[in-house]
Amino acid sequence: MTVKRLDEIVPAGGTPAGVVVRLLKRVEDVELKILDVEPGESSPFHTHPHGHEGVVVAGSGALRLADRSDLLSPGDVFSIEPNEPHAIDCHGRSRLRLRLICLDCFVD
């Protein structure tokens, strides 16, 4: 068993400004990661061939889809289907970022 602090996990490269992704674990075709979105920032609107699940643990924001935007707050759980266009926006007006636990499933 290994215990470490989240801020000791090196963020993944290639993310847009204002978005930090930390990979916690990858096992075969599944990744568990933490996504932090700074106030006023968002992930790019994008699609990918895999689905993923998310749990909001801190902050407020929205899951932006092609036809709607769903508000997010701590305790909310969401599911994104494969190839579904989406982005994550942080609506926080203070220093509180939007923090999500995400599970990406790369299985067809």
Secondary structure, DSSP 8 states (H G I E B T S, - for coil): -----GGGS---SS--TTEEEEEEEEETTEEEEEEEE-TT-B---B--SSEEEEEEEES-EEEEESS-EEEE-TT-EEEE-TT--EEEEE--SSS--EEEEEEEE---
